Amino acid sequence: MNIRIAGGRLTDPTIGLDSMGDIYIKEGVIAAIRAEGFEQGDIPEGDTQQVDVNGALVTPGLIDLHVHFRDPGFCYKEDMTTGCASAAAGGFTTVCMMPNLKPITDTPELVADLAKRAEGIRALPVGSITMGQKGVEITDAAGMKAAGACAISEDGRSVMDAAVMYRAMEAAAKADMPVFDHTEDDSLAGTAAGEAVIAVRDMLFAKETGCRLHLCHISCGLCLDAIRAAKANGLDVTAETGPHYFMFDKSRATHGHFKMNPPLRTREDVQAVIEAIKDGTVDVIATDHAPHSAEEKLCGYDKAMNGIIGLETSFPVSYTALVRGGHISLDKLIRLMSCNGAAILRDDSRGTLKVGAAADVAVFDIDTPYVIDPAAFKSKGRNTPFEGMEVYGRTLLTICGGEIVYRA
């Protein structure tokens, strides 16, 4: 059956669209747009399910390049069913699953097994850079790509042996596969300098190898300055940050729900992250969605495991802080949370509402405030620092591949 999303504020910076109108979906793709001053495609014939959204914001489905679904190996924290449901409830239609599972996603066979288990949304495996994430033997990047991996990453750690990392980046370049890079020098763990040192090293390697380098969860001004300079000198590198890094400084680091890696930084670093979002140094907002059990987080800050959840709070927190806060436009936010992620994945059928694109669509209420309540999450995790925050941008509807996968 066709779907008509009727009466929404259709917003897509990739096609210059921001006006009231309707979207028509047929056989899993965008078939037509009818909006004020904008018309594309042919309205499909046949039975059509009409979904009235009454002026709500309609955007391309969100894309998160950095999530942990904990399945297989740690399903008490999250599993594929709850992870995908959490993503859909946050407006996400594509997510990239990091490899630090049990077993670690380090072979084409494990990638293929994980790739086929997504539910409702597109949950793409990320393969590890080295076997077992031990930093010694590089994995088969080309084989993992053929099996369905969207990138390789040593998420949660850096490959400290420079020669091993260089060879891995050469292999990734040959396979035309991006490296999603955790940047942290083991000898400077938790410091801004440690983040920046590995980022600079790997940007140099990217220039030499031609590897597509994406820098994960950047948190400090020192590292952002280096990325900004590299971009100014023509290096094709991209970077992400998370909502927690533009919302909180280290004064909040007294409770397990505020513990993550990289850690929260100084007030100056928070401002540097906001400025980097504004000037384009940061390309993507990603959640680093990392569920843990209550026992693993509510045991005192020092003993708590690193990581917070974020799929169901990322858009409302980002919209409220950055757009309503006057830092960036709505168009810019949609680029940060959808369009740019699609470009990094080199998927021109997503991150857009253009006719012929995959019918991945999210609908948000940006006019009515609500209070974040972890008890209402689809995720198994409750480890959020945003509990009790009043925000705008509740997800009303998520459609992936033409199928309704979430409806409030």
C-alpha positions in Angstrom: 0.0 0.0 0.0 1.1 3.5 -0.7 1.6 6.1 2.1 0.8 9.8 2.1 2.4 11.8 4.8 0.0 14.8 4.8 0.2 18.3 6.1 3.8 18.4 7.4 6.6 20.9 7.3 8.8 19.2 4.8 12.5 20.0 5.4 15.4 18.7 3.4 18.5 20.8 2.7 19.7 18.5 -0.1 16.9 19.6 -2.3 16.3 23.1 -0.9 12.9 22.1 0.6 11.4 23.8 3.6 7.6 24.3 3.2 4.3 22.8 4.1 3.1 19.9 2.0 2.7 16.2 1.5 5.1 13.3 0.7 3.9 10.2 -1.2 5.6 6.8 -0.8 5.3 3.9 -3.2 7.1 0.5 -3.0 9.7 1.7 -0.5 10.7 4.9 -2.3 9.7 8.5 -2.3 7.3 8.8 -5.3 6.2 12.4 -5.1 6.3 15.7 -3.2 3.6 18.3 -3.3 4.5 21.3 -1.2 4.1 25.1 -1.3 6.4 26.2 -4.2 7.8 22.7 -4.7 6.6 19.8 -6.8 8.4 16.6 -7.7 7.4 13.2 -9.0 4.0 11.6 -9.9 1.4 10.9 -7.2 1.0 7.1 -7.1 -2.3 5.5 -8.0 -3.9 2.8 -5.9 -4.7 2.3 -2.3 -3.0 4.9 -0.1 -2.7 5.0 3.7 -2.9 8.7 4.7 -1.0 9.8 7.8 -1.9 13.3 8.9 1.0 15.0 10.8 -0.7 18.3 11.4 2.2 20.7 10.8 4.9 18.5 12.4 8.4 18.5 11.1 9.1 15.9 8.3 12.8 15.1 7.6 14.9 12.5 6.0 15.4 9.5 8.4 18.2 10.2 10.8 21.6 8.4 10.5 23.8 7.5 13.5 27.4 6.4 12.6 28.2 5.2 16.1 26.0 2.9 18.2 26.5 -0.2 20.4 23.7 -2.8 20.3 25.6 -5.3 22.6 24.3 -8.3 20.5 25.9 -10.8 20.5 27.6 -11.3 23.8 26.0 -8.6 26.1 22.3 -8.9 25.5 21.5 -8.1 29.1 22.5 -4.5 28.3 20.8 -4.3 24.8 19.9 -6.7 22.0 19.1 -6.3 18.3 15.4 -6.0 19.0 15.6 -3.3 21.6 18.4 -1.5 19.9 16.5 -1.2 16.6 13.4 -0.3 18.4 15.2 2.5 20.3 16.7 3.8 17.1 13.3 3.9 15.4 11.8 5.7 18.4 14.5 8.4 18.0 13.8 8.9 14.3 16.8 6.9 13.2 16.5 4.7 10.1 20.2 3.8 9.6 22.8 3.1 12.4 26.3 1.7 12.3 27.0 -0.9 15.0 30.5 -0.9 16.5 32.4 -4.2 16.7 33.3 -4.6 20.4 30.9 -7.5 20.8 31.5 -11.1 21.9 32.7 -12.4 19.5 34.3 -9.2 18.2 33.1 -8.5 14.6 36.4 -9.2 12.9 35.7 -11.6 10.0 33.4 -11.5 6.9 31.4 -14.4 8.4 30.6 -12.5 11.6 29.8 -9.4 9.6 27.4 -11.3 7.4 25.7 -12.9 10.4 25.2 -9.6 12.1 24.1 -7.8 8.9 21.1 -10.1 8.4 19.7 -9.6 11.9 18.5 -6.0 11.8 14.9 -5.4 12.6 12.8 -2.7 11.0 15.7 -0.2 10.5 19.0 -0.5 8.7 21.6 -1.6 11.3 25.0 -1.8 9.5 27.9 -3.7 11.0 31.3 -2.0 11.5 34.2 -4.5 11.4 37.2 -4.2 13.7 40.5 -2.9 12.4 42.5 -5.7 14.0 41.7 -9.3 14.9 40.2 -9.5 18.3 40.9 -5.8 18.6 44.3 -6.7 19.9 46.1 -4.2 17.7 48.4 -6.8 16.1 47.0 -8.4 13.0 44.8 -6.4 10.6 41.5 -7.8 9.5 40.2 -8.4 5.9 38.7 -5.0 5.2 37.7 -5.9 1.6 36.1 -9.2 2.7 34.1 -7.5 5.5 32.9 -4.9 3.1 31.7 -7.5 0.7 29.8 -9.2 3.6 28.0 -6.0 4.5 30.3 -3.9 6.8 30.0 -0.2 6.3 33.4 0.7 7.9 36.1 -0.6 10.1 36.9 0.7 13.6 38.8 -0.3 16.7 36.0 1.5 18.7 36.8 2.0 22.4 40.6 2.0 21.8 43.2 3.2 19.3 45.6 1.0 17.4 48.7 2.0 19.2 51.2 0.4 16.8 51.6 3.0 14.1 52.8 0.5 11.5 49.8 -1.7 12.1 47.4 1.3 11.8 49.2 2.5 8.6 48.8 -1.0 7.0 45.1 -1.1 8.0 44.5 2.3 6.5 46.2 1.2 3.3 43.9 -1.8 3.2 40.8 0.3 3.9 41.8 2.8 1.1 42.2 -0.1 -1.3 38.8 -1.4 -0.3 37.3 2.1 -0.5 36.1 1.7 3.0 36.1 4.4 5.7 37.9 4.1 9.0 35.9 5.2 12.0 38.7 6.2 14.4 38.7 6.3 18.2 41.6 8.6 19.0 43.3 8.1 22.4 46.9 7.5 23.2 47.1 4.8 25.9 49.8 6.7 27.7 47.7 9.8 27.9 44.3 8.1 28.4 41.5 10.5 29.1 43.4 13.6 28.3 42.8 16.2 25.6 46.4 15.8 24.5 45.9 12.0 24.1 42.9 12.6 21.9 44.7 15.1 19.7 47.9 13.1 19.3 46.3 10.1 17.8 43.9 12.2 15.7 46.9 14.1 14.2 48.8 10.8 13.6 45.9 9.2 11.8 45.2 12.3 9.7 48.8 12.2 8.5 48.3 8.5 7.6 45.1 9.4 5.8 46.9 11.9 3.7 49.6 9.4 2.8 47.3 6.4 2.2 44.3 8.1 0.7 42.1 6.4 3.4 38.7 7.9 4.1 39.1 8.9 7.8 36.2 9.7 10.1 37.2 10.8 13.7 34.8 9.5 16.4 33.3 11.4 19.4 35.6 14.4 19.3 35.4 16.2 22.7 38.0 18.9 23.0 39.2 22.2 21.5 42.8 21.0 21.1 41.7 18.2 18.8 39.2 20.3 16.9 41.9 22.9 16.2 44.0 20.2 14.6 41.0 18.9 12.5 40.1 22.5 11.4 43.7 23.1 10.3 43.8 19.7 8.4 40.5 20.6 6.6 41.8 24.0 5.7 44.8 22.4 4.1 42.6 20.2 1.9 42.5 16.9 3.9 39.3 15.0 3.2 38.6 14.1 6.9 35.3 14.1 8.7 34.5 14.3 12.4 31.7 13.6 14.8 30.7 14.7 18.3 27.9 13.7 20.7 25.2 15.8 22.4 26.8 15.3 25.8 30.0 17.1 24.6 28.1 20.3 23.8 25.8 20.1 26.8 27.9 19.2 29.8 31.3 20.0 31.2 33.4 18.0 33.7 31.7 19.6 36.7 28.9 17.1 36.1 31.3 14.1 36.3 30.2 12.9 39.7 27.5 10.4 38.7 27.9 7.3 36.6 25.4 8.6 34.1 27.9 11.3 33.2 30.8 8.9 32.7 31.9 8.1 29.1 35.1 7.9 27.0 36.2 10.5 26.0 35.2 12.1 29.3 33.5 15.4 29.7 35.9 18.2 29.3 36.2 21.9 30.4 33.7 24.7 29.8 36.1 26.0 27.2 36.0 22.6 25.4 32.2 22.7 25.4 32.2 26.1 23.7 34.9 24.8 21.3 32.6 21.9 20.3 29.7 24.3 19.7 31.9 26.6 17.6 33.2 23.6 15.6 29.6 22.5 14.9 28.8 26.0 13.7 31.8 26.4 11.4 31.7 22.9 9.9 34.7 21.4 11.6 32.3 18.8 13.0 30.3 17.0 10.3 28.1 14.7 12.2 26.3 14.4 15.5 26.4 10.8 16.7 25.2 9.3 19.9 27.8 6.6 20.8 24.7 4.9 22.2 26.2 2.6 24.9 23.7 0.8 27.1 24.7 -0.6 30.5 22.8 -2.2 33.3 21.9 -0.2 36.4 24.5 -2.2 38.4 27.2 -1.1 36.0 26.4 2.6 36.2 24.9 3.2 39.7 28.0 2.1 41.6 29.8 5.4 42.0 31.5 7.4 39.4 34.9 5.8 39.7 33.6 2.2 39.4 31.0 3.0 36.7 31.5 1.7 33.2 32.0 4.2 30.4 29.0 5.0 28.2 25.6 6.6 27.9 22.6 5.9 25.8 21.4 8.5 23.3 19.2 7.3 20.4 15.9 8.4 21.9 17.3 11.8 23.1 19.7 12.9 20.4 17.4 14.8 18.2 15.4 16.6 20.9 18.5 17.5 22.9 20.3 18.7 19.8 17.3 20.6 18.4 16.6 22.2 21.7 20.2 23.2 22.5 21.5 24.1 19.1 18.5 25.3 17.0 16.3 26.7 19.7 19.5 27.9 21.4 20.3 30.0 18.4 23.6 28.4 17.4 22.6 26.8 14.1 19.7 26.5 11.6 17.3 23.6 11.4 18.8 22.9 7.9 22.2 22.6 9.5 21.0 20.2 12.2 19.4 17.9 9.6 22.7 17.9 7.7 24.5 17.0 10.9 22.1 14.2 11.8 21.2 12.7 8.4 22.6 14.1 5.2 26.3 14.2 6.1 26.1 10.7 7.5 24.7 9.4 4.3 27.5 11.2 2.4 30.2 9.6 4.6 28.6 6.2 3.9 28.4 7.1 0.2 24.8 6.3 0.1 23.0 8.8 -2.1 19.6 7.1 -1.7 19.4 8.1 2.0 19.7 11.3 4.0 17.3 13.0 1.5 13.6 13.2 0.6 14.2 13.5 -3.1 12.0 11.6 -5.4 13.5 8.1 -6.1 15.3 8.0 -2.7 14.6 5.3 -0.2 11.5 6.1 1.8 13.4 6.7 5.1 11.4 9.5 6.9 11.2 10.9 10.4 8.5 13.1 11.8 9.0 15.3 14.9 6.9 17.6 17.1 9.1 20.6 17.5 6.5 22.8 19.1 5.4 21.0 22.2 7.9 20.6 25.1 8.2 17.3 27.0 10.4 16.0 29.8 12.8 13.2 29.1 11.8 10.1 31.0 14.0 7.0 30.7 11.2 4.7 31.9 9.6 5.3 28.5 12.6 4.3 26.5 12.5 1.3 24.1 16.2 0.7 24.9 17.0 -1.6 27.8 19.4 1.1 28.9 18.4 3.8 31.3 21.9 5.3 31.6 21.2 8.8 30.3 22.5 12.2 31.6 19.5 13.9 30.1 16.8 12.5 32.5 14.4 15.2 33.5 15.4 17.7 30.9 12.6 19.6 29.1 13.1 19.5 25.4 11.4 19.9 22.0 11.4 17.4 19.2 9.6 14.3 20.3 9.5 11.6 17.6 6.0 11.0 16.2 6.6 8.7 13.3 9.5 6.8 11.7 9.3 5.1 8.3 12.2 3.0 7.0 12.1 1.6 3.4 8.5 2.6 3.1 7.4 0.7 6.3 6.1 2.4 9.4 8.5 1.2 12.2 7.6 3.6 14.9 4.5 5.6 15.7 3.9 7.6 18.9 
